[in-house]
Amino acid sequence: MKANELRQKDSEALKDELLDLLKAQFSLRMQHSTQQLANYSQMKKVRRDIARVRTVMREKS
C-alpha cells in the first residue's frame, strides 16, 4: 500500500483500513505465538502499513 493511495481516501475509509490492519496484526501475533506463522516478514509489512495509515490520518487532521 502506498501513501499516495491512502491520501486519496477519506477519513472513514482510513479508519476502516486501520481496523483491518490492526486485526491482521493481531492474527499474525497469534500465529507467531502458536508457532504457525511461516513468513515472519508479514508482521513487518503490516506494522509499516499501520504506521502509514496513522501518518496520513495525522496529516489530514
C-alpha positions in Angstrom: 0.0 0.0 0.0 1.4 3.4 -1.0 0.9 6.7 0.9 -0.4 8.3 -2.3 -3.3 5.8 -2.4 -4.1 6.5 1.3 -4.1 10.2 0.8 -6.9 9.9 -1.8 -9.2 8.1 0.7 -11.5 9.9 3.2 -11.2 9.7 6.9 -13.8 6.9 7.2 -12.0 4.7 4.7 -8.8 5.3 6.6 -10.4 4.3 9.9 -11.7 1.1 8.2 -8.3 0.4 6.7 -6.6 0.9 10.1 -9.1 -1.5 11.8 -8.4 -4.2 9.2 -4.7 -3.8 9.6 -4.9 -4.0 13.4 -7.0 -7.2 13.1 -4.4 -8.6 10.7 -1.6 -7.7 13.1 -3.4 -9.4 16.0 -3.9 -12.5 13.9 -0.3 -12.6 12.9 0.8 -12.2 16.5 -1.4 -15.1 17.5 0.0 -17.3 14.7 3.5 -16.3 15.8 2.8 -17.2 19.4 1.4 -20.6 18.4 4.4 -21.2 16.0 2.1 -21.3 13.0 3.5 -18.3 11.2 5.6 -19.3 8.2 6.5 -15.9 6.9 7.6 -13.5 9.7 8.1 -10.6 7.2 4.4 -10.2 7.0 4.4 -8.8 10.5 6.9 -6.1 9.4 4.8 -5.2 6.4 1.6 -4.9 8.4 3.3 -2.8 11.1 4.6 -0.4 8.5 1.2 -0.2 6.8 -0.3 0.7 10.2 2.2 3.5 10.6 1.5 4.8 7.1 -2.2 4.9 7.7 -1.8 6.7 11.1 0.6 9.2 9.5 -1.9 10.1 6.7 -4.7 10.4 9.3 -2.5 12.8 11.3 -1.8 14.8 8.2 -5.4 15.2 7.5 -6.3 16.3 11.0 
